[in-house]
Amino acid sequence: MKQKYILHHDHYYHTLKGQIGEGILVFYGVRQSEGGLGSVLGGIAKYAIPLVVMRCIFPHAKEAALRTFSDITKKGVKSALKSNSVGFLKNVGSEILNSTTGFPQTGRE
């Protein structure tokens, strides 16, 4: 005859009691004392990204904002934002490419 199994939580609690808290040791990794790839990338991010933002993005953002405000009266908000944001992204992209490669981008002709 089969018996119905009754789950007793106390049995599991006493069995797993040693694992609660500090019962099982866990490897957390080792702190890296020297530089590595993360250090190099962190240095690039620390110095290069603010330089790119200041030299490439801010001047074009100012121009795009001024053009957008002047176009709102003519075209409306949605179309002014749409057209000027596309132009802003193109200008920033070409500026970044010009500064990294040293060759001016000519565009499609």
DRENLO-175061 format. One record per atom (N, C-alpha, C): x, y, z. Coordinates in steps of 0.05 Angstrom, whole numbers, padded with zeros to 5 digits, always signed. Atoms other than C-alpha are relative to their C-alpha. Layout:
XYZ;...
***
This chain:
+00017-00023+00000;+00000+00000+00000;+00018+00025+00000;-00015-00025+00003;+00026+00069-00020;-00008+00019+00022;+00006-00020-00020;+00032+00123+00032;+00005+00027-00012;-00002-00027+00009;+00024+00196+00019;+00024+00013+00014;-00023-00013-00011;+00089+00235+00029;-00008+00027+00011;+00006-00026-00013;+00083+00293+00077;+00027+00014+00004;-00025-00016-00001;+00136+00347+00071;+00002+00013+00027;-00005-00013-00026;+00166+00368+00137;+00023+00021-00005;-00020-00021+00004;+00202+00435+00132;+00022-00001+00020;-00020+00001-00021;+00239+00423+00197;+00023-00019-00009;-00021+00019+00009;+00276+00364+00165;+00019+00015-00019;-00017-00014+00018;+00302+00408+00108;+00015+00023+00014;-00013-00021-00015;+00318+00465+00155;+00024-00010+00015;-00022+00011-00015;+00362+00422+00199;+00021-00012-00019;-00019+00011+00019;+00395+00390+00138;+00017+00022-00012;-00013-00022+00014;+00412+00456+00105;+00009+00023+00019;-00006-00020-00019;+00425+00495+00169;+00029+00010-00002;-00029-00008+00003;+00501+00494+00158;+00005+00017-00024;-00004-00015+00025;+00493+00527+00090;-00011+00029+00002;+00012-00026-00003;+00455+00587+00116;+00022+00019+00011;-00019-00019-00010;+00499+00648+00126;+00028-00007-00010;-00028+00005+00006;+00572+00628+00128;+00006-00030-00001;-00004+00028+00000;+00563+00554+00122;+00017-00011-00023;-00015+00010+00023;+00592+00545+00052;+00019+00023-00008;-00020-00020+00009;+00656+00580+00030;-00005+00005-00030;+00005-00008+00028;+00649+00618-00035;+00025+00016-00009;-00023-00014+00011;+00707+00642-00079;-00011+00026-00013;+00009-00026+00010;+00697+00717-00091;+00018+00012-00021;-00019-00011+00019;+00756+00727-00137;+00023+00014+00014;-00023-00013-00011;+00821+00764-00128;+00002+00028-00011;-00003-00027+00010;+00832+00838-00132;+00025+00002-00017;-00022-00003+00018;+00877+00858-00189;+00017+00023+00009;-00017-00021-00011;+00936+00897-00164;+00015+00015-00022;-00014-00013+00022;+00969+00913-00231;-00020+00008-00021;+00017-00008+00022;+00941+00944-00294;-00004-00024-00019;+00007+00020+00020;+00910+00902-00348;-00016+00012-00022;+00017-00010+00022;+00861+00908-00405;-00021+00019+00011;+00020-00018-00013;+00810+00939-00358;+00012+00027+00007;-00013-00024-00006;+00860+00990-00336;+00005+00018-00024;-00004-00015+00025;+00877+01010-00407;-00026+00011-00010;+00026-00010+00010;+00804+01015-00428;-00011+00021+00019;+00009-00020-00019;+00789+01053-00364;+00014+00027-00004;-00015-00024+00006;+00844+01103-00380;-00010+00014-00025;+00010-00012+00025;+00818+01113-00450;-00027+00013+00005;+00026-00011-00006;+00748+01123-00425;+00002+00025+00018;-00003-00022-00018;+00772+01171-00372;+00009+00025-00014;-00011-00024+00013;+00809+01218-00419;-00011+00005-00028;+00008-00003+00028;+00785+01205-00490;-00029+00008-00004;+00028-00005+00003;+00710+01206-00481;-00007+00029+00006;+00006-00028-00005;+00707+01275-00448;+00011+00018-00022;-00012-00016+00021;+00753+01302-00502;-00017-00001-00025;+00017+00003+00023;+00708+01275-00557;-00026+00016+00004;+00025-00014-00006;+00647+01303-00523;+00004+00030-00002;-00005-00029+00001;+00677+01373-00515;+00006+00010-00028;-00009-00010+00026;+00708+01377-00584;-00020-00006-00023;+00016+00008+00022;+00657+01341-00627;-00030+00003+00004;+00029+00001-00004;+00589+01337-00595;-00011+00027+00008;+00011-00025-00010;+00579+01404-00559;-00003+00021-00022;+00004-00021+00021;+00592+01451-00619;-00023-00007-00019;+00022+00008+00018;+00545+01411-00664;-00027+00000+00014;+00025-00001-00015;+00493+01405-00609;-00010+00029+00002;+00009-00028-00001;+00492+01480-00602;-00012+00010-00026;+00010-00007+00027;+00484+01490-00677;-00028-00013-00005;+00025+00015+00005;+00429+01437-00680;-00023+00012+00017;+00021-00012-00017;+00391+01469-00621;-00009+00027-00012;+00008-00026+00011;+00393+01538-00653;-00016-00004-00026;+00015+00006+00024;+00370+01510-00720;-00028-00010+00006;+00025+00011-00008;+00315+01471-00686;-00019+00022+00009;+00018-00021-00010;+00288+01532-00650;-00009+00019-00022;+00008-00017+00022;+00288+01573-00714;-00019-00015-00019;+00017+00016+00018;+00255+01516-00754;-00028-00006+00013;+00026+00007-00012;+00199+01505-00703;-00022+00019-00009;+00021-00019+00009;+00163+01568-00725;-00008-00005-00029;+00006+00005+00028;+00167+01547-00798;-00013-00027-00005;+00009+00027+00007;+00156+01472-00799;-00017-00013+00022;+00013+00014-00022;+00130+01451-00731;+00021-00015+00017;-00019+00012-00019;+00162+01416-00672;+00010-00027-00010;-00008+00027+00007;+00162+01344-00697;+00019+00000-00025;-00017+00001+00023;+00191+01356-00766;+00026+00015+00004;-00024-00014-00006;+00241+01407-00740;+00020-00017+00016;-00017+00018-00016;+00267+01358-00688;+00011-00022-00017;-00008+00023+00016;+00269+01302-00738;+00023+00008-00020;-00020-00008+00020;+00308+01339-00792;+00026+00009+00013;-00025-00010-00012;+00357+01373-00745;+00015-00022+00016;-00014+00022-00014;+00371+01310-00704;+00016-00017-00020;-00015+00015+00020;+00391+01273-00767;+00025+00015-00009;-00023-00017+00007;+00436+01330-00788;+00021+00001+00022;-00018+00000-00023;+00466+01332-00718;+00016-00025+00001;-00014+00026-00001;+00483+01258-00719;+00020-00003-00023;-00018+00001+00023;+00514+01263-00789;+00024+00018+00005;-00022-00018-00005;+00556+01323-00768;+00019-00011+00022;-00016+00011-00021;+00580+01290-00704;+00016-00024-00010;-00014+00024+00011;+00597+01225-00740;+00023+00008-00018;-00022-00009+00018;+00637+01261-00794;+00022+00013+00015;-00021-00013-00017;+00673+01302-00741;+00017-00020+00014;-00015+00021-00014;+00693+01240-00702;+00018-00015-00019;-00016+00014+00020;+00716+01205-00765;+00024+00018-00009;-00021-00018+00008;+00756+01266-00786;+00022+00002+00021;-00020-00003-00021;+00790+01272-00718;+00015-00026+00005;-00014+00025-00005;+00807+01198-00713;+00017-00009-00024;-00015+00009+00023;+00830+01184-00784;+00019+00021-00011;-00016-00021+00011;+00858+01252-00803;-00007+00007-00028;+00009-00006+00027;+00825+01249-00871;-00028+00011+00001;+00027-00010+00001;+00764+01292-00885;-00018-00018-00016;+00019+00016+00013;+00702+01254-00904;-00015+00016-00021;+00011-00016+00022;+00675+01276-00972;-00030-00004-00003;+00028+00005+00004;+00606+01245-00970;-00005-00014-00027;+00007+00014+00025;+00569+01212-01028;-00006+00021-00021;+00004-00019+00022;+00571+01247-01094;-00011-00014-00025;
***
